[in-house]
Amino acid sequence: MSKPDALLVDVATMVEAEQSNQMSLTVVTGGTVITGRLAPEAVWRERVSEVLTDSAHLGPFSGIFTAGGARGRSDRSEPPTHLHFHVARILQGSIGIPETGGMYRVAIKDVSAWTVGDFSYSDR
């Protein structure tokens, strides 16, 4: 999308304002389907930092996600530019990867289609 979908920006703004992680969403970006729950950016950054801290090899990167807060939006009155997914999966055929869910950051301007809710999948 050349211009972000205003309704999707409103959804992201509400997630940020409510500090809720219960909004399920499925998006298509670059031909990839991502399904999961949205999280406020600060919550997402903290969780990514925790995961990196626990890694022997990636620990030094953890501070990037918490230092200075959300640098992408220095003026918090501006609308969000990204969706922050947690417990999310990339749908690939009849399976979702990773199995346990992952953390994804998607630029709203790159979303070509979306729907409320997350898709279930089955290997049957």
MDAnalysis code that builds the backbone (N, CA, C; Angstrom):
import MDAnalysis as mda
import numpy as np

u = mda.Universe.empty(372, n_residues=124, atom_resindex=np.repeat(np.arange(124), 3), trajectory=True)
u.add_TopologyAttr("name", ["N", "CA", "C"] * 124)
u.add_TopologyAttr("resid", np.arange(1, 125))
u.add_TopologyAttr("resname", ["MET", "SER", "LYS", "PRO", "ASP", "ALA", "LEU", "LEU", "VAL", "ASP", "VAL", "ALA", "THR", "MET", "VAL", "GLU", "ALA", "GLU", "GLN", "SER", "ASN", "GLN", "MET", "SER", "LEU", "THR", "VAL", "VAL", "THR", "GLY", "GLY", "THR", "VAL", "ILE", "THR", "GLY", "ARG", "LEU", "ALA", "PRO", "GLU", "ALA", "VAL", "TRP", "ARG", "GLU", "ARG", "VAL", "SER", "GLU", "VAL", "LEU", "THR", "ASP", "SER", "ALA", "HIS", "LEU", "GLY", "PRO", "PHE", "SER", "GLY", "ILE", "PHE", "THR", "ALA", "GLY", "GLY", "ALA", "ARG", "GLY", "ARG", "SER", "ASP", "ARG", "SER", "GLU", "PRO", "PRO", "THR", "HIS", "LEU", "HIS", "PHE", "HIS", "VAL", "ALA", "ARG", "ILE", "LEU", "GLN", "GLY", "SER", "ILE", "GLY", "ILE", "PRO", "GLU", "THR", "GLY", "GLY", "MET", "TYR", "ARG", "VAL", "ALA", "ILE", "LYS", "ASP", "VAL", "SER", "ALA", "TRP", "THR", "VAL", "GLY", "ASP", "PHE", "SER", "TYR", "SER", "ASP", "ARG"])
u.atoms.positions = np.array([
    [0.843, -1.180, 0.000],
    [0.000, 0.000, 0.000],
    [0.883, 1.235, 0.000],
    [0.545, 2.181, -0.836],
    [1.313, 3.414, -0.835],
    [0.895, 4.307, 0.323],
    [-0.362, 4.225, 0.697],
    [-0.869, 5.020, 1.821],
    [-1.465, 4.050, 2.841],
    [-1.072, 4.181, 4.109],
    [-1.604, 3.256, 5.122],
    [-3.124, 3.325, 5.231],
    [-3.740, 2.184, 5.424],
    [-5.179, 2.077, 5.625],
    [-5.547, 2.776, 6.932],
    [-6.379, 3.804, 6.851],
    [-6.741, 4.601, 8.028],
    [-7.422, 3.753, 9.107],
    [-8.238, 2.797, 8.702],
    [-8.921, 1.942, 9.681],
    [-7.907, 1.071, 10.425],
    [-6.928, 0.545, 9.713],
    [-5.884, -0.261, 10.352],
    [-5.036, 0.596, 11.288],
    [-4.768, 1.831, 10.897],
    [-4.047, 2.756, 11.780],
    [-4.868, 3.003, 13.045],
    [-6.189, 3.131, 12.913],
    [-7.055, 3.312, 14.086],
    [-6.997, 2.098, 15.018],
    [-6.964, 0.903, 14.444],
    [-6.852, -0.316, 15.254],
    [-5.534, -0.291, 16.032],
    [-4.440, 0.015, 15.339],
    [-3.124, 0.062, 15.982],
    [-3.078, 1.144, 17.058],
    [-3.695, 2.278, 16.800],
    [-3.736, 3.378, 17.773],
    [-4.478, 2.951, 19.033],
    [-5.570, 2.226, 18.860],
    [-6.336, 1.770, 20.020],
    [-5.547, 0.745, 20.835],
    [-4.836, -0.159, 20.160],
    [-4.003, -1.129, 20.866],
    [-2.959, -0.382, 21.695],
    [-2.338, 0.631, 21.102],
    [-1.337, 1.430, 21.825],
    [-1.954, 2.154, 23.023],
    [-3.118, 2.741, 22.834],
    [-3.760, 3.532, 23.893],
    [-4.249, 2.671, 25.051],
    [-4.789, 1.505, 24.727],
    [-5.355, 0.636, 25.753],
    [-4.306, -0.231, 26.429],
    [-3.122, -0.311, 25.823],
    [-2.066, -1.192, 26.332],
    [-2.586, -2.622, 26.481],
    [-3.348, -3.048, 25.473],
    [-3.942, -4.383, 25.474],
    [-3.213, -5.283, 24.483],
    [-3.177, -6.566, 24.788],
    [-2.575, -7.515, 23.860],
    [-3.580, -8.598, 23.471],
    [-4.848, -8.230, 23.421],
    [-5.887, -9.210, 23.138],
    [-6.476, -9.080, 21.736],
    [-6.041, -8.090, 20.944],
    [-6.582, -7.887, 19.605],
    [-5.943, -8.860, 18.620],
    [-6.741, -9.781, 18.118],
    [-6.251, -10.736, 17.126],
    [-6.415, -10.141, 15.735],
    [-5.395, -10.345, 14.909],
    [-5.402, -9.757, 13.576],
    [-4.641, -10.670, 12.629],
    [-5.071, -10.688, 11.381],
    [-4.366, -11.398, 10.330],
    [-4.101, -10.405, 9.215],
    [-2.847, -10.353, 8.750],
    [-2.481, -9.419, 7.691],
    [-1.779, -10.163, 6.562],
    [-1.829, -9.546, 5.390],
    [-1.044, -10.008, 4.253],
    [-0.051, -8.897, 3.954],
    [1.222, -9.244, 3.922],
    [2.273, -8.287, 3.609],
    [3.319, -8.976, 2.748],
    [3.597, -8.406, 1.603],
    [4.562, -9.016, 0.697],
    [4.203, -10.433, 0.297],
    [2.910, -10.734, 0.221],
    [2.459, -12.073, -0.142],
    [2.485, -13.077, 1.002],
    [2.893, -12.627, 2.184],
    [2.972, -13.494, 3.357],
    [1.787, -13.229, 4.273],
    [1.188, -14.289, 4.802],
    [0.081, -14.155, 5.742],
    [0.635, -14.330, 7.152],
    [0.404, -13.317, 7.990],
    [0.816, -13.363, 9.395],
    [-0.440, -13.243, 10.236],
    [-0.578, -14.137, 11.194],
    [-1.757, -14.150, 12.052],
    [-1.325, -14.228, 13.509],
    [-1.980, -13.462, 14.352],
    [-1.632, -13.473, 15.770],
    [-2.297, -12.336, 16.516],
    [-1.714, -11.992, 17.656],
    [-2.266, -10.915, 18.478],
    [-1.348, -9.709, 18.445],
    [-1.980, -8.536, 18.437],
    [-1.212, -7.297, 18.475],
    [-0.849, -6.956, 19.910],
    [0.280, -6.319, 20.058],
    [0.720, -5.841, 21.368],
    [1.130, -4.385, 21.212],
    [1.014, -3.594, 22.282],
    [1.551, -2.238, 22.232],
    [3.062, -2.311, 21.979],
    [3.583, -1.323, 21.282],
    [5.002, -1.344, 20.927],
    [5.909, -1.506, 22.143],
    [5.630, -0.807, 23.223],
    [6.480, -0.890, 24.417],
    [6.491, -2.306, 24.994],
    [5.339, -2.960, 25.004],
    [5.238, -4.329, 25.511],
    [6.011, -5.273, 24.596],
    [5.856, -5.089, 23.289],
    [6.552, -5.909, 22.306],
    [8.066, -5.767, 22.448],
    [8.522, -4.516, 22.558],
    [9.962, -4.267, 22.707],
    [10.514, -4.942, 23.967],
    [9.777, -4.844, 25.053],
    [10.225, -5.444, 26.312],
    [10.343, -6.959, 26.179],
    [9.352, -7.569, 25.542],
    [9.367, -9.029, 25.380],
    [10.526, -9.472, 24.485],
    [10.758, -8.755, 23.378],
    [11.883, -9.094, 22.497],
    [13.193, -8.953, 23.275],
    [13.309, -7.897, 24.061],
    [14.511, -7.684, 24.867],
    [14.734, -8.845, 25.836],
    [13.667, -9.324, 26.465],
    [13.775, -10.456, 27.398],
    [14.271, -11.711, 26.689],
    [13.737, -11.964, 25.503],
    [14.143, -13.155, 24.742],
    [15.617, -13.051, 24.361],
    [16.035, -11.882, 23.921],
    [17.439, -11.701, 23.538],
    [18.370, -11.801, 24.743],
    [17.939, -11.261, 25.881],
    [18.755, -11.314, 27.100],
    [19.051, -12.758, 27.485],
    [18.088, -13.639, 27.264],
    [18.243, -15.052, 27.622],
    [19.138, -15.827, 26.650],
    [19.551, -15.190, 25.557],
    [20.377, -15.861, 24.560],
    [21.855, -15.556, 24.785],
    [22.671, -16.594, 24.799],
    [24.113, -16.413, 24.981],
    [24.732, -15.611, 23.841],
    [24.223, -15.792, 22.639],
    [24.808, -15.134, 21.475],
    [24.184, -13.777, 21.154],
    [22.929, -13.599, 21.494],
    [22.218, -12.380, 21.100],
    [21.978, -11.408, 22.241],
    [22.391, -11.770, 23.447],
    [22.205, -10.918, 24.621],
    [22.616, -9.471, 24.437],
    [23.753, -9.177, 23.796],
    [24.174, -7.785, 23.631],
    [23.185, -6.915, 22.847],
    [22.313, -7.533, 22.052],
    [21.339, -6.762, 21.279],
    [20.106, -6.366, 22.089],
    [19.921, -6.944, 23.254],
    [18.688, -6.728, 24.011],
    [18.454, -5.266, 24.361],
    [19.505, -4.540, 24.661],
    [19.364, -3.140, 25.051],
    [18.826, -2.239, 23.954],
    [19.029, -2.628, 22.712],
    [18.530, -1.823, 21.590],
    [17.012, -1.687, 21.659],
    [16.360, -2.720, 22.148],
    [14.900, -2.733, 22.158],
    [14.288, -1.978, 23.332],
    [15.066, -1.709, 24.352],
    [14.520, -0.985, 25.506],
    [15.116, 0.406, 25.682],
    [16.298, 0.650, 25.158],
    [16.942, 1.959, 25.313],
    [16.181, 3.028, 24.539],
    [15.813, 4.070, 25.213],
    [15.161, 5.188, 24.551],
    [13.722, 4.956, 24.167],
    [13.129, 3.852, 24.580],
    [11.716, 3.610, 24.280],
    [11.476, 3.406, 22.802],
    [10.347, 3.852, 22.330],
    [9.962, 3.682, 20.929],
    [10.505, 4.842, 20.110],
    [11.714, 4.699, 19.608],
    [12.356, 5.779, 18.864],
    [11.661, 6.086, 17.549],
    [10.979, 5.137, 17.005],
    [10.316, 5.345, 15.719],
    [9.250, 6.424, 15.778],
    [8.702, 6.657, 16.926],
    [7.670, 7.687, 17.087],
    [8.042, 8.554, 18.272],
    [8.919, 9.505, 18.037],
    [9.343, 10.375, 19.134],
    [8.184, 11.214, 19.644],
    [7.274, 11.578, 18.751],
    [6.096, 12.328, 19.151],
    [4.943, 11.341, 19.251],
    [4.557, 10.981, 20.467],
    [3.536, 9.959, 20.674],
    [2.155, 10.407, 20.203],
    [2.009, 11.670, 19.792],
    [0.721, 12.102, 19.253],
    [0.582, 11.673, 17.791],
    [1.670, 11.242, 17.170],
    [1.611, 10.734, 15.803],
    [1.036, 9.318, 15.814],
    [0.323, 8.948, 14.761],
    [-0.232, 7.590, 14.717],
    [0.867, 6.547, 14.557],
    [0.601, 5.324, 14.989],
    [1.583, 4.246, 14.844],
    [1.886, 3.977, 13.365],
    [3.102, 3.564, 13.094],
    [3.510, 3.226, 11.731],
    [3.696, 1.723, 11.554],
    [3.707, 0.992, 12.672],
    [3.943, -0.447, 12.623],
    [2.947, -1.201, 13.500],
    [2.704, -2.440, 13.123],
    [1.944, -3.377, 13.941],
    [2.963, -4.252, 14.652],
    [2.713, -4.558, 15.906],
    [3.626, -5.392, 16.695],
    [2.878, -6.651, 17.117],
    [3.231, -7.766, 16.476],
    [2.586, -9.038, 16.735],
    [3.372, -9.844, 17.758],
    [2.646, -10.524, 18.613],
    [3.251, -11.534, 19.479],
    [2.354, -12.762, 19.393],
    [2.875, -13.901, 19.791],
    [2.157, -15.174, 19.642],
    [1.616, -15.262, 18.212],
    [2.466, -14.929, 17.261],
    [2.054, -14.862, 15.857],
    [2.735, -15.948, 15.037],
    [2.086, -16.276, 13.940],
    [2.617, -17.299, 13.051],
    [2.531, -16.825, 11.607],
    [3.481, -17.251, 10.822],
    [3.412, -17.076, 9.375],
    [2.718, -18.323, 8.848],
    [1.638, -18.130, 8.103],
    [0.922, -19.282, 7.566],
    [1.586, -19.729, 6.277],
    [1.966, -20.976, 6.255],
    [2.644, -21.579, 5.111],
    [1.896, -22.851, 4.778],
    [1.058, -22.804, 3.772],
    [0.230, -23.961, 3.450],
    [-0.705, -24.251, 4.605],
    [-0.640, -25.454, 5.125],
    [-1.544, -25.837, 6.211],
    [-0.881, -25.756, 7.584],
    [0.310, -25.160, 7.656],
    [0.981, -25.056, 8.950],
    [1.311, -23.596, 9.268],
    [1.538, -23.336, 10.534],
    [1.955, -22.018, 10.988],
    [3.348, -22.113, 11.578],
    [4.219, -21.185, 11.214],
    [5.582, -21.207, 11.741],
    [5.909, -19.863, 12.393],
    [6.604, -19.842, 13.488],
    [7.012, -20.999, 14.277],
    [5.825, -21.583, 15.035],
    [5.953, -22.843, 15.408],
    [4.873, -23.553, 16.083],
    [4.427, -22.857, 17.355],
    [5.380, -22.301, 18.096],
    [5.073, -21.670, 19.381],
    [4.671, -20.216, 19.243],
    [4.731, -19.676, 18.059],
    [4.395, -18.270, 17.849],
    [5.640, -17.419, 17.944],
    [5.646, -16.335, 17.208],
    [6.813, -15.466, 17.176],
    [6.443, -14.016, 17.379],
    [7.474, -13.180, 17.315],
    [7.325, -11.737, 17.492],
    [7.631, -11.081, 16.148],
    [6.657, -10.395, 15.571],
    [6.853, -9.767, 14.264],
    [6.469, -8.300, 14.327],
    [7.222, -7.486, 13.589],
    [6.942, -6.057, 13.438],
    [6.680, -5.830, 11.959],
    [5.510, -5.297, 11.638],
    [5.081, -5.123, 10.255],
    [4.729, -3.662, 10.026],
    [5.293, -3.072, 8.978],
    [4.944, -1.688, 8.622],
    [3.501, -1.652, 8.124],
    [2.708, -0.773, 8.697],
    [1.301, -0.673, 8.313],
    [1.179, -0.341, 6.825],
    [2.070, 0.485, 6.316],
    [1.999, 0.877, 4.895],
    [2.223, -0.303, 3.957],
    [2.821, -1.390, 4.463],
    [3.092, -2.561, 3.634],
    [1.998, -3.621, 3.689],
    [0.959, -3.387, 4.477],
    [-0.144, -4.351, 4.593],
    [-1.076, -4.174, 3.396],
    [-1.250, -5.254, 2.624],
    [-2.110, -5.178, 1.441],
    [-3.523, -5.686, 1.706],
    [-3.699, -6.478, 2.767],
    [-5.020, -6.983, 3.145],
    [-4.971, -7.363, 4.615],
    [-6.117, -7.297, 5.281],
    [-6.164, -7.673, 6.695],
    [-7.580, -8.015, 7.100],
    [-7.673, -8.750, 8.203],
    [-8.965, -9.075, 8.784],
    [-8.798, -9.206, 10.292],
    [-9.854, -8.928, 11.003],
    [-9.849, -9.087, 12.458],
    [-9.940, -10.580, 12.752],
    [-9.196, -11.023, 13.725],
    [-9.176, -12.426, 14.121],
    [-7.922, -13.108, 13.608],
    [-7.658, -14.258, 14.194],
    [-6.498, -15.027, 13.732],
    [-7.003, -16.325, 13.110],
    [-6.239, -16.824, 12.169],
    [-6.632, -18.038, 11.465],
    [-6.071, -19.254, 12.180],
    [-6.912, -20.241, 12.292],
    [-6.457, -21.534, 12.788],
    [-5.968, -22.308, 11.573],
    [-5.148, -23.268, 11.829],
    [-4.655, -24.100, 10.749],
    [-4.523, -25.501, 11.300],
    [-4.457, -26.445, 10.398],
    [-4.419, -27.833, 10.802],
    [-3.549, -28.618, 9.821],
    [-2.922, -29.650, 10.318],
    [-2.123, -30.483, 9.430],
    [-2.897, -31.729, 8.996],
    [-4.191, -31.718, 9.176],
    [-5.038, -32.857, 8.789],
    [-5.253, -32.889, 7.309],
])
